[in-house]
Structures are given as structure tokens and as C-alpha cells.
């Protein structure tokens, strides 16, 4: 039995999700004529208290389109040094939008309003780029699934307003944060200009992300999505999976968080482990005494995990990680 803990993107649709997909009513979404896609977009927009939403084939495309509609070539965005939009989207900020990035040295992928204010402050003449956008990631991937506090996000929003900056949220694992921190989605809708959310991670869908914003922003995004090759046709089959996931897979994220914390506690007492970073959601980041030995030990036991570089190892719990698999992983860790 192979146990894949590389990411929460490895899940497959449940039987009930597949049934919902097969039963979907579909149309041509390029003409806004797919009723299931429209229903999903309306559902998510209402959930976050925002005007509109647009369905995308990937979170990367949703983020990159958001950056495109908020900026012009030569502009500058601000993000954490570990941000996914900067590190893991193929250089899309520069390639797609011609925009430069000002990296902030945050903690576990999160910076403070004070740090942002310091980064924004400075000369504003023909020698420097126009500052246009701040991008935040919640939860933070490379930061080990860390969650932002609403109070700090509100302070960051004030800095953005003062400096005429738009604020985008890469919410690839936002529902993990909402469950872990017991937060209201509408709080995020009030703070951010645009939000991307992913359906194919913790929520267990096969494909899909959404971008949320104002009606004007989403109309712009609709055009840029087409430009980027993201116009899909009878995609309601995938959108129906999203509707099912929102109705059935959100609260269960707490199970993933609990398993991740149990794995973290097991790692902490293992002589093979140097240290384990704080665990809030479904991502466990840790450092081994001997990385090669540990990776080989897991591989021999048919457990797949990720090396993130810089000595970091990652385990991600998810919908397809059963209780039996969980017990086996705990046993393997105990035997190291």
C-alpha cells in the first residue's frame, strides 16, 4: 500500500463527488453558458461577500491573472520571500505581467504591516517602479501551513489604502485557515481586492480554482483568462465537484489538521529528527539528522514525502490519507 504525502493535490474524487460530476448540467462556459459553473461562481462570491468570481483550471493561472489585472509592465509588487506567486509559479510575475517583485523578509511566509510600510516607503521618482500590489499567501506553503491573523491583515490593508496599493490573497489553502482559526470568509472579502481559492487541494476536487473580486475586475479577468488560454467549454463537470466539495469537505479539514499535529508530535520525539516547525493546519515541515537516510526509510515503507530544499522535508495530510495509513506512518516514525 503506497501512502502519498507529497501534497494534498494527490487526492482523487470520492464516489459521491463523481456522481455529482456525472449528473452536472453543462454548457459552453466561454459564452458564460455553463449553468453549473455559474452556480459555483455565484456560490463562492456569496460565501466571501464579494461581487463576482471566475472559474480557472489552476491556482497559478488565477494568481497570475490577478497580478495582470492589477498591474502594468514595469510596476512592482510586494510579497514575502517565500511566497508561492514568486517562487513556484514559473517566474510568471515577470513573464506574464512584466512586473518586478520586492521581497519582504517575513516569518514562516508572513510579514507584518510594519514591514510592509517600511518596504513601501522611499523615493518615488522616475528611477524606481510604480508600487501597485501586495500579494499574501494563506496558508503559507513553504511556511508550513501557517495562518495569518485577521488583525494583522486589517493593519496591512490600512497600509495599502494609505499607499494606493491593491491587495491580493493567494488563498490556495484558505479553507484550511478558515477551519483552523474559525474565521468568517466574509472577513477576507472585506479586506482583499481579489482572492484566489483552490478546490483541488484540501477540498479534494480533481481540478479547479476561482478568482474573486469586483464585477469590473472579474470582467477584466475573464478576458485575460482567455488570453492565457484558460477558456474552457463544458467545464461544469469540474465545477460540480467544487460545489460538492464546498458542501461536504470543508469541516472535515479539521481531521487533516489533527493527523498532521499527531505526526508532528511523533517526529519531535524521534532521535532521527533535528526539529519540527509549528503545525497549524495540514502541512508538517521538519528537519532530519540524516536526510538521505530518512527519505530512504520512508521510501522503503512505500511512504512518499517531499524534500523542499534547504534541508526542509514536508508531509501533507489530505482527504485520501486514511486512519490505517496514518497509524502506519506513526509506526514508521517510531521505528526510525
Short mmCIF file of the C-alpha atoms (twelve columns), coordinates in Angstrom:
data_MODEL
# 
_entry.id   MODEL 
# 
loop_
_atom_site.group_PDB 
_atom_site.id 
_atom_site.type_symbol 
_atom_site.label_atom_id 
_atom_site.label_alt_id 
_atom_site.label_comp_id 
_atom_site.label_asym_id 
_atom_site.label_seq_id 
_atom_site.Cartn_x 
_atom_site.Cartn_y 
_atom_site.Cartn_z 
_atom_site.pdbx_PDB_model_num 
ATOM 1   C CA . UNK A 1   0.000   0.000  0.000   1 
ATOM 2   C CA . UNK A 2   1.573   3.261  -1.148  1 
ATOM 3   C CA . UNK A 3   0.986   6.275  1.080   1 
ATOM 4   C CA . UNK A 4   1.399   9.543  -0.808  1 
ATOM 5   C CA . UNK A 5   2.022   12.513 1.471   1 
ATOM 6   C CA . UNK A 6   3.800   14.655 -1.122  1 
ATOM 7   C CA . UNK A 7   0.869   17.092 -1.302  1 
ATOM 8   C CA . UNK A 8   -2.863  17.430 -0.774  1 
ATOM 9   C CA . UNK A 9   -3.153  17.695 -4.566  1 
ATOM 10  C CA . UNK A 10  -2.803  13.908 -4.970  1 
ATOM 11  C CA . UNK A 11  -6.388  13.137 -3.938  1 
ATOM 12  C CA . UNK A 12  -8.945  11.518 -6.233  1 
ATOM 13  C CA . UNK A 13  -12.671 12.329 -6.328  1 
ATOM 14  C CA . UNK A 14  -14.829 10.387 -3.895  1 
ATOM 15  C CA . UNK A 15  -17.651 8.200  -5.206  1 
ATOM 16  C CA . UNK A 16  -20.200 10.839 -4.198  1 
ATOM 17  C CA . UNK A 17  -18.216 13.599 -5.908  1 
ATOM 18  C CA . UNK A 18  -18.013 11.553 -9.104  1 
ATOM 19  C CA . UNK A 19  -21.764 11.019 -9.021  1 
ATOM 20  C CA . UNK A 20  -22.289 14.773 -8.708  1 
ATOM 21  C CA . UNK A 21  -19.934 15.352 -11.637 1 
ATOM 22  C CA . UNK A 22  -21.730 12.858 -13.886 1 
ATOM 23  C CA . UNK A 23  -25.072 14.474 -13.042 1 
ATOM 24  C CA . UNK A 24  -23.934 18.024 -13.842 1 
ATOM 25  C CA . UNK A 25  -25.835 20.207 -16.295 1 
ATOM 26  C CA . UNK A 26  -23.315 21.801 -18.634 1 
ATOM 27  C CA . UNK A 27  -22.979 24.412 -21.373 1 
ATOM 28  C CA . UNK A 28  -20.257 26.448 -23.078 1 
ATOM 29  C CA . UNK A 29  -18.500 28.418 -20.354 1 
ATOM 30  C CA . UNK A 30  -16.591 30.574 -22.865 1 
ATOM 31  C CA . UNK A 31  -20.014 32.122 -23.590 1 
ATOM 32  C CA . UNK A 32  -20.948 32.185 -19.871 1 
ATOM 33  C CA . UNK A 33  -23.473 29.470 -20.731 1 
ATOM 34  C CA . UNK A 34  -22.499 26.677 -18.338 1 
ATOM 35  C CA . UNK A 35  -25.132 26.742 -15.564 1 
ATOM 36  C CA . UNK A 36  -23.048 24.674 -13.132 1 
ATOM 37  C CA . UNK A 37  -20.016 26.928 -13.485 1 
ATOM 38  C CA . UNK A 38  -22.226 29.975 -12.981 1 
ATOM 39  C CA . UNK A 39  -23.744 28.374 -9.878  1 
ATOM 40  C CA . UNK A 40  -20.283 27.659 -8.432  1 
ATOM 41  C CA . UNK A 41  -19.082 31.186 -9.142  1 
ATOM 42  C CA . UNK A 42  -22.163 32.712 -7.524  1 
ATOM 43  C CA . UNK A 43  -21.877 30.376 -4.522  1 
ATOM 44  C CA . UNK A 44  -18.248 31.285 -3.807  1 
ATOM 45  C CA . UNK A 45  -18.778 35.010 -4.360  1 
ATOM 46  C CA . UNK A 46  -21.658 34.979 -1.855  1 
ATOM 47  C CA . UNK A 47  -19.617 32.941 0.621   1 
ATOM 48  C CA . UNK A 48  -16.921 35.619 0.747   1 
ATOM 49  C CA . UNK A 49  -19.280 38.567 0.344   1 
ATOM 50  C CA . UNK A 50  -17.668 39.636 -2.937  1 
ATOM 51  C CA . UNK A 51  -19.343 40.758 -6.149  1 
ATOM 52  C CA . UNK A 52  -18.194 38.071 -8.582  1 
ATOM 53  C CA . UNK A 53  -15.989 35.044 -9.170  1 
ATOM 54  C CA . UNK A 54  -14.408 33.275 -12.145 1 
ATOM 55  C CA . UNK A 55  -13.500 29.584 -12.513 1 
ATOM 56  C CA . UNK A 56  -9.928  28.684 -13.556 1 
ATOM 57  C CA . UNK A 57  -8.132  25.459 -14.438 1 
ATOM 58  C CA . UNK A 58  -5.396  26.171 -11.864 1 
ATOM 59  C CA . UNK A 59  -4.497  28.330 -8.910  1 
ATOM 60  C CA . UNK A 60  -1.373  29.505 -10.686 1 
ATOM 61  C CA . UNK A 61  -3.448  30.905 -13.545 1 
ATOM 62  C CA . UNK A 62  -5.863  32.563 -11.106 1 
ATOM 63  C CA . UNK A 63  -2.984  34.245 -9.274  1 
ATOM 64  C CA . UNK A 64  -1.227  35.298 -12.452 1 
ATOM 65  C CA . UNK A 65  -4.398  36.783 -13.923 1 
ATOM 66  C CA . UNK A 66  -4.956  38.704 -10.682 1 
ATOM 67  C CA . UNK A 67  -1.460  40.160 -10.891 1 
ATOM 68  C CA . UNK A 68  -2.051  41.032 -14.562 1 
ATOM 69  C CA . UNK A 69  -5.265  42.973 -13.939 1 
ATOM 70  C CA . UNK A 70  -3.779  44.914 -11.022 1 
ATOM 71  C CA . UNK A 71  -0.521  45.986 -12.706 1 
ATOM 72  C CA . UNK A 72  1.195   47.215 -15.848 1 
ATOM 73  C CA . UNK A 73  4.636   46.223 -17.168 1 
ATOM 74  C CA . UNK A 74  7.376   47.864 -15.135 1 
ATOM 75  C CA . UNK A 75  5.292   48.069 -11.955 1 
ATOM 76  C CA . UNK A 76  6.265   46.490 -8.637  1 
ATOM 77  C CA . UNK A 77  4.508   44.101 -6.291  1 
ATOM 78  C CA . UNK A 78  5.315   43.261 -2.683  1 
ATOM 79  C CA . UNK A 79  5.267   39.727 -1.261  1 
ATOM 80  C CA . UNK A 80  7.016   37.547 1.261   1 
ATOM 81  C CA . UNK A 81  10.340  35.975 0.227   1 
ATOM 82  C CA . UNK A 82  8.669   32.534 0.468   1 
ATOM 83  C CA . UNK A 83  5.526   33.474 -1.466  1 
ATOM 84  C CA . UNK A 84  4.199   30.899 -3.911  1 
ATOM 85  C CA . UNK A 85  3.497   33.539 -6.572  1 
ATOM 86  C CA . UNK A 86  7.201   34.423 -6.574  1 
ATOM 87  C CA . UNK A 87  8.895   31.059 -6.000  1 
ATOM 88  C CA . UNK A 88  6.689   28.395 -7.540  1 
ATOM 89  C CA . UNK A 89  4.756   29.862 -10.463 1 
ATOM 90  C CA . UNK A 90  7.471   29.606 -13.079 1 
ATOM 91  C CA . UNK A 91  8.543   33.244 -12.954 1 
ATOM 92  C CA . UNK A 92  5.060   34.209 -14.115 1 
ATOM 93  C CA . UNK A 93  5.114   37.599 -12.406 1 
ATOM 94  C CA . UNK A 94  7.875   38.697 -14.775 1 
ATOM 95  C CA . UNK A 95  6.910   36.580 -17.794 1 
ATOM 96  C CA . UNK A 96  3.168   37.280 -17.871 1 
ATOM 97  C CA . UNK A 97  2.975   40.792 -16.446 1 
ATOM 98  C CA . UNK A 98  6.468   42.264 -16.797 1 
ATOM 99  C CA . UNK A 99  6.392   43.184 -13.119 1 
ATOM 100 C CA . UNK A 100 9.224   43.255 -10.577 1 
ATOM 101 C CA . UNK A 101 8.950   41.873 -7.046  1 
ATOM 102 C CA . UNK A 102 10.007  43.456 -3.764  1 
ATOM 103 C CA . UNK A 103 10.529  40.590 -1.315  1 
ATOM 104 C CA . UNK A 104 9.833   41.052 2.382   1 
ATOM 105 C CA . UNK A 105 11.760  39.023 4.967   1 
ATOM 106 C CA . UNK A 106 8.819   37.688 6.944   1 
ATOM 107 C CA . UNK A 107 8.455   34.838 9.427   1 
ATOM 108 C CA . UNK A 108 7.156   31.489 8.112   1 
ATOM 109 C CA . UNK A 109 5.892   33.211 4.976   1 
ATOM 110 C CA . UNK A 110 4.125   36.029 6.825   1 
ATOM 111 C CA . UNK A 111 5.239   39.645 7.145   1 
ATOM 112 C CA . UNK A 112 3.851   42.428 9.310   1 
ATOM 113 C CA . UNK A 113 2.152   45.684 8.435   1 
ATOM 114 C CA . UNK A 114 5.193   47.489 9.823   1 
ATOM 115 C CA . UNK A 115 7.492   45.577 7.487   1 
ATOM 116 C CA . UNK A 116 5.246   46.382 4.534   1 
ATOM 117 C CA . UNK A 117 5.156   50.073 5.431   1 
ATOM 118 C CA . UNK A 118 8.960   50.117 5.579   1 
ATOM 119 C CA . UNK A 119 9.237   48.342 2.209   1 
ATOM 120 C CA . UNK A 120 6.808   50.754 0.554   1 
ATOM 121 C CA . UNK A 121 8.390   53.883 1.985   1 
ATOM 122 C CA . UNK A 122 11.112  55.531 -0.048  1 
ATOM 123 C CA . UNK A 123 11.786  57.513 -3.155  1 
ATOM 124 C CA . UNK A 124 9.051   57.832 -5.755  1 
ATOM 125 C CA . UNK A 125 10.658  59.220 -8.874  1 
ATOM 126 C CA . UNK A 126 11.456  58.132 -12.433 1 
ATOM 127 C CA . UNK A 127 14.242  55.823 -11.211 1 
ATOM 128 C CA . UNK A 128 12.002  53.386 -9.328  1 
ATOM 129 C CA . UNK A 129 8.997   51.265 -10.345 1 
ATOM 130 C CA . UNK A 130 5.438   52.228 -9.538  1 
ATOM 131 C CA . UNK A 131 4.224   50.299 -6.492  1 
ATOM 132 C CA . UNK A 132 0.877   48.725 -7.298  1 
ATOM 133 C CA . UNK A 133 0.115   45.459 -5.492  1 
ATOM 134 C CA . UNK A 134 0.651   43.438 -2.319  1 
ATOM 135 C CA . UNK A 135 0.265   39.653 -2.508  1 
ATOM 136 C CA . UNK A 136 -0.309  37.497 0.568   1 
ATOM 137 C CA . UNK A 137 -0.433  33.688 0.821   1 
ATOM 138 C CA . UNK A 138 -2.745  31.962 3.331   1 
ATOM 139 C CA . UNK A 139 -1.957  29.352 4.470   1 
ATOM 140 C CA . UNK A 140 1.737   29.669 3.718   1 
ATOM 141 C CA . UNK A 141 3.064   26.661 1.820   1 
ATOM 142 C CA . UNK A 142 6.775   26.961 2.490   1 
ATOM 143 C CA . UNK A 143 5.933   28.381 5.907   1 
ATOM 144 C CA . UNK A 144 4.405   25.080 6.952   1 
ATOM 145 C CA . UNK A 145 0.718   25.845 6.650   1 
ATOM 146 C CA . UNK A 146 0.874   28.908 8.894   1 
ATOM 147 C CA . UNK A 147 -2.249  31.082 9.142   1 
ATOM 148 C CA . UNK A 148 -2.457  34.870 9.151   1 
ATOM 149 C CA . UNK A 149 -4.289  36.701 11.925  1 
ATOM 150 C CA . UNK A 150 -7.199  38.862 10.787  1 
ATOM 151 C CA . UNK A 151 -5.957  41.744 12.947  1 
ATOM 152 C CA . UNK A 152 -2.616  41.863 11.089  1 
ATOM 153 C CA . UNK A 153 -4.328  41.635 7.704   1 
ATOM 154 C CA . UNK A 154 -6.502  44.604 8.659   1 
ATOM 155 C CA . UNK A 155 -3.366  46.593 9.519   1 
ATOM 156 C CA . UNK A 156 -1.823  45.611 6.189   1 
ATOM 157 C CA . UNK A 157 -4.973  46.775 4.420   1 
ATOM 158 C CA . UNK A 158 -4.573  50.200 6.043   1 
ATOM 159 C CA . UNK A 159 -1.003  50.423 4.726   1 
ATOM 160 C CA . UNK A 160 -2.308  49.501 1.271   1 
ATOM 161 C CA . UNK A 161 -5.025  52.133 1.406   1 
ATOM 162 C CA . UNK A 162 -2.552  54.790 2.534   1 
ATOM 163 C CA . UNK A 163 -0.190  53.957 -0.333  1 
ATOM 164 C CA . UNK A 164 -2.818  53.307 -3.039  1 
ATOM 165 C CA . UNK A 165 -1.907  49.611 -3.285  1 
ATOM 166 C CA . UNK A 166 -4.233  46.786 -4.251  1 
ATOM 167 C CA . UNK A 167 -4.240  43.680 -2.043  1 
ATOM 168 C CA . UNK A 168 -4.436  40.131 -3.450  1 
ATOM 169 C CA . UNK A 169 -4.795  36.915 -1.468  1 
ATOM 170 C CA . UNK A 170 -3.345  33.667 -2.774  1 
ATOM 171 C CA . UNK A 171 -5.795  31.510 -0.849  1 
ATOM 172 C CA . UNK A 172 -4.677  28.143 -2.195  1 
ATOM 173 C CA . UNK A 173 -5.318  26.626 1.255   1 
ATOM 174 C CA . UNK A 174 -7.559  29.363 2.612   1 
ATOM 175 C CA . UNK A 175 -10.237 26.903 3.763   1 
ATOM 176 C CA . UNK A 176 -7.628  25.203 5.961   1 
ATOM 177 C CA . UNK A 177 -7.019  28.555 7.629   1 
ATOM 178 C CA . UNK A 178 -10.743 29.264 7.968   1 
ATOM 179 C CA . UNK A 179 -11.294 25.939 9.746   1 
ATOM 180 C CA . UNK A 180 -8.162  26.101 11.905  1 
ATOM 181 C CA . UNK A 181 -8.740  29.686 13.055  1 
ATOM 182 C CA . UNK A 182 -12.567 29.536 12.997  1 
ATOM 183 C CA . UNK A 183 -12.675 32.623 10.794  1 
ATOM 184 C CA . UNK A 184 -15.501 34.001 8.676   1 
ATOM 185 C CA . UNK A 185 -14.883 34.038 4.884   1 
ATOM 186 C CA . UNK A 186 -16.579 37.439 4.683   1 
ATOM 187 C CA . UNK A 187 -13.797 38.917 6.823   1 
ATOM 188 C CA . UNK A 188 -11.398 38.150 3.974   1 
ATOM 189 C CA . UNK A 189 -13.833 39.507 1.398   1 
ATOM 190 C CA . UNK A 190 -13.855 42.810 3.268   1 
ATOM 191 C CA . UNK A 191 -10.060 43.090 3.377   1 
ATOM 192 C CA . UNK A 192 -8.849  41.909 -0.042  1 
ATOM 193 C CA . UNK A 193 -9.426  43.350 -3.501  1 
ATOM 194 C CA . UNK A 194 -9.057  39.918 -5.096  1 
ATOM 195 C CA . UNK A 195 -8.856  36.385 -3.687  1 
ATOM 196 C CA . UNK A 196 -7.871  33.135 -5.375  1 
ATOM 197 C CA . UNK A 197 -9.040  29.875 -3.812  1 
ATOM 198 C CA . UNK A 198 -8.103  26.334 -4.805  1 
ATOM 199 C CA . UNK A 199 -10.548 23.425 -4.950  1 
ATOM 200 C CA . UNK A 200 -8.021  20.689 -5.778  1 
ATOM 201 C CA . UNK A 201 -6.055  20.699 -2.523  1 
ATOM 202 C CA . UNK A 202 -7.755  20.121 0.826   1 
ATOM 203 C CA . UNK A 203 -11.228 20.130 -0.685  1 
ATOM 204 C CA . UNK A 204 -10.376 17.113 -2.828  1 
ATOM 205 C CA . UNK A 205 -11.522 18.223 -6.295  1 
ATOM 206 C CA . UNK A 206 -9.711  16.902 -9.377  1 
ATOM 207 C CA . UNK A 207 -9.200  20.347 -10.967 1 
ATOM 208 C CA . UNK A 208 -10.051 23.961 -10.395 1 
ATOM 209 C CA . UNK A 209 -9.564  27.301 -8.674  1 
ATOM 210 C CA . UNK A 210 -11.551 30.519 -8.553  1 
ATOM 211 C CA . UNK A 211 -10.669 34.199 -8.566  1 
ATOM 212 C CA . UNK A 212 -12.949 36.539 -6.616  1 
ATOM 213 C CA . UNK A 213 -13.245 40.309 -6.894  1 
ATOM 214 C CA . UNK A 214 -15.452 43.140 -8.064  1 
ATOM 215 C CA . UNK A 215 -17.623 42.754 -11.174 1 
ATOM 216 C CA . UNK A 216 -15.250 45.034 -13.084 1 
ATOM 217 C CA . UNK A 217 -12.170 43.076 -12.002 1 
ATOM 218 C CA . UNK A 218 -13.731 39.740 -12.879 1 
ATOM 219 C CA . UNK A 219 -14.754 41.051 -16.309 1 
ATOM 220 C CA . UNK A 220 -11.112 42.023 -16.858 1 
ATOM 221 C CA . UNK A 221 -10.028 38.612 -15.577 1 
ATOM 222 C CA . UNK A 222 -12.450 36.907 -17.983 1 
ATOM 223 C CA . UNK A 223 -10.636 38.500 -20.900 1 
ATOM 224 C CA . UNK A 224 -7.137  37.768 -19.559 1 
ATOM 225 C CA . UNK A 225 -8.094  34.157 -18.806 1 
ATOM 226 C CA . UNK A 226 -8.971  33.802 -22.495 1 
ATOM 227 C CA . UNK A 227 -5.683  35.468 -23.434 1 
ATOM 228 C CA . UNK A 228 -3.787  32.979 -21.237 1 
ATOM 229 C CA . UNK A 229 -5.569  30.032 -22.855 1 
ATOM 230 C CA . UNK A 230 -7.805  29.310 -19.896 1 
ATOM 231 C CA . UNK A 231 -11.154 29.460 -21.660 1 
ATOM 232 C CA . UNK A 232 -12.883 26.105 -21.119 1 
ATOM 233 C CA . UNK A 233 -16.066 24.735 -22.642 1 
ATOM 234 C CA . UNK A 234 -18.350 22.218 -20.876 1 
ATOM 235 C CA . UNK A 235 -16.439 22.588 -17.639 1 
ATOM 236 C CA . UNK A 236 -19.486 22.236 -15.413 1 
ATOM 237 C CA . UNK A 237 -18.431 18.634 -14.814 1 
ATOM 238 C CA . UNK A 238 -15.488 20.023 -12.859 1 
ATOM 239 C CA . UNK A 239 -17.420 22.891 -11.310 1 
ATOM 240 C CA . UNK A 240 -19.939 20.420 -9.880  1 
ATOM 241 C CA . UNK A 241 -17.078 18.787 -7.973  1 
ATOM 242 C CA . UNK A 242 -16.367 22.201 -6.458  1 
ATOM 243 C CA . UNK A 243 -19.973 22.661 -5.360  1 
ATOM 244 C CA . UNK A 244 -19.969 19.194 -3.803  1 
ATOM 245 C CA . UNK A 245 -16.669 19.874 -2.009  1 
ATOM 246 C CA . UNK A 246 -17.866 23.183 -0.560  1 
ATOM 247 C CA . UNK A 247 -20.969 21.459 0.777   1 
ATOM 248 C CA . UNK A 248 -19.235 18.351 2.138   1 
ATOM 249 C CA . UNK A 249 -15.460 18.666 2.506   1 
ATOM 250 C CA . UNK A 250 -14.789 21.872 4.415   1 
ATOM 251 C CA . UNK A 251 -15.428 20.887 8.035   1 
ATOM 252 C CA . UNK A 252 -13.537 17.608 7.624   1 
ATOM 253 C CA . UNK A 253 -10.314 19.594 7.075   1 
ATOM 254 C CA . UNK A 254 -10.028 19.546 10.875  1 
ATOM 255 C CA . UNK A 255 -9.258  15.798 10.591  1 
ATOM 256 C CA . UNK A 256 -6.275  16.548 8.353   1 
ATOM 257 C CA . UNK A 257 -5.035  19.123 10.843  1 
ATOM 258 C CA . UNK A 258 -5.333  16.685 13.739  1 
ATOM 259 C CA . UNK A 259 -3.374  13.974 11.893  1 
ATOM 260 C CA . UNK A 260 -0.663  16.467 10.941  1 
ATOM 261 C CA . UNK A 261 -0.233  17.510 14.571  1 
ATOM 262 C CA . UNK A 262 -0.034  13.869 15.680  1 
ATOM 263 C CA . UNK A 263 2.671   13.219 13.069  1 
ATOM 264 C CA . UNK A 264 4.494   16.315 14.273  1 
ATOM 265 C CA . UNK A 265 4.468   15.088 17.879  1 
ATOM 266 C CA . UNK A 266 5.820   11.704 16.766  1 
ATOM 267 C CA . UNK A 267 8.623   13.379 14.824  1 
ATOM 268 C CA . UNK A 268 9.539   15.609 17.764  1 
ATOM 269 C CA . UNK A 269 10.424  12.626 19.978  1 
ATOM 270 C CA . UNK A 270 12.324  10.741 17.259  1 
ATOM 271 C CA . UNK A 271 16.110  10.629 17.527  1 
ATOM 272 C CA . UNK A 272 16.260  10.814 13.711  1 
ATOM 273 C CA . UNK A 273 14.760  14.314 13.662  1 
ATOM 274 C CA . UNK A 274 16.527  17.616 14.344  1 
ATOM 275 C CA . UNK A 275 13.455  19.817 14.654  1 
ATOM 276 C CA . UNK A 276 9.820   20.250 13.665  1 
ATOM 277 C CA . UNK A 277 8.266   23.583 12.772  1 
ATOM 278 C CA . UNK A 278 4.983   24.694 14.410  1 
ATOM 279 C CA . UNK A 279 1.936   22.954 12.908  1 
ATOM 280 C CA . UNK A 280 -1.385  24.787 12.497  1 
ATOM 281 C CA . UNK A 281 -3.014  23.030 9.569   1 
ATOM 282 C CA . UNK A 282 -2.224  20.054 7.314   1 
ATOM 283 C CA . UNK A 283 1.445   20.720 6.490   1 
ATOM 284 C CA . UNK A 284 4.318   19.295 8.537   1 
ATOM 285 C CA . UNK A 285 7.786   20.727 7.888   1 
ATOM 286 C CA . UNK A 286 10.734  19.171 9.678   1 
ATOM 287 C CA . UNK A 287 14.496  18.654 9.508   1 
ATOM 288 C CA . UNK A 288 16.232  15.264 9.712   1 
ATOM 289 C CA . UNK A 289 19.567  14.365 11.289  1 
ATOM 290 C CA . UNK A 290 20.325  12.496 8.035   1 
ATOM 291 C CA . UNK A 291 18.012  13.478 5.191   1 
ATOM 292 C CA . UNK A 292 19.134  10.693 2.840   1 
ATOM 293 C CA . UNK A 293 18.563  8.017  5.483   1 
ATOM 294 C CA . UNK A 294 15.134  9.342  6.360   1 
ATOM 295 C CA . UNK A 295 13.940  9.657  2.762   1 
ATOM 296 C CA . UNK A 296 15.150  6.123  2.008   1 
ATOM 297 C CA . UNK A 297 13.451  4.781  5.136   1 
ATOM 298 C CA . UNK A 298 10.125  6.265  4.112   1 
ATOM 299 C CA . UNK A 299 10.561  5.112  0.522   1 
ATOM 300 C CA . UNK A 300 11.247  1.519  1.616   1 
ATOM 301 C CA . UNK A 301 7.993   1.653  3.572   1 
ATOM 302 C CA . UNK A 302 6.160   2.970  0.467   1 
ATOM 303 C CA . UNK A 303 5.603   6.399  2.017   1 
ATOM 304 C CA . UNK A 304 6.221   9.364  -0.280  1 
ATOM 305 C CA . UNK A 305 7.207   12.737 1.178   1 
ATOM 306 C CA . UNK A 306 8.776   15.897 -0.262  1 
ATOM 307 C CA . UNK A 307 12.190  17.499 0.056   1 
ATOM 308 C CA . UNK A 308 11.753  21.275 -0.212  1 
ATOM 309 C CA . UNK A 309 15.447  22.149 -0.288  1 
ATOM 310 C CA . UNK A 310 17.448  23.945 2.404   1 
ATOM 311 C CA . UNK A 311 17.159  20.763 4.488   1 
ATOM 312 C CA . UNK A 312 13.385  21.028 4.719   1 
ATOM 313 C CA . UNK A 313 11.205  17.939 4.466   1 
ATOM 314 C CA . UNK A 314 7.434   18.129 4.083   1 
ATOM 315 C CA . UNK A 315 4.476   15.902 4.843   1 
ATOM 316 C CA . UNK A 316 0.961   16.961 3.810   1 
ATOM 317 C CA . UNK A 317 -2.160  15.215 5.121   1 
ATOM 318 C CA . UNK A 318 -5.276  15.073 2.965   1 
ATOM 319 C CA . UNK A 319 -8.652  13.536 2.134   1 
ATOM 320 C CA . UNK A 320 -7.228  10.211 0.865   1 
ATOM 321 C CA . UNK A 321 -4.948  9.717  3.894   1 
ATOM 322 C CA . UNK A 322 -6.920  7.116  5.829   1 
ATOM 323 C CA . UNK A 323 -6.756  6.258  9.516   1 
ATOM 324 C CA . UNK A 324 -4.993  2.962  8.676   1 
ATOM 325 C CA . UNK A 325 -2.381  4.855  6.658   1 
ATOM 326 C CA . UNK A 326 -1.968  7.322  9.500   1 
ATOM 327 C CA . UNK A 327 -1.267  4.561  12.027  1 
ATOM 328 C CA . UNK A 328 1.314   3.037  9.686   1 
ATOM 329 C CA . UNK A 329 3.138   6.366  9.285   1 
ATOM 330 C CA . UNK A 330 3.247   6.815  13.065  1 
ATOM 331 C CA . UNK A 331 4.707   3.306  13.391  1 
ATOM 332 C CA . UNK A 332 7.369   4.060  10.759  1 
ATOM 333 C CA . UNK A 333 8.379   7.245  12.545  1 
ATOM 334 C CA . UNK A 334 8.620   5.383  15.847  1 
ATOM 335 C CA . UNK A 335 10.944  2.826  14.243  1 
ATOM 336 C CA . UNK A 336 13.399  5.350  12.792  1 
# 
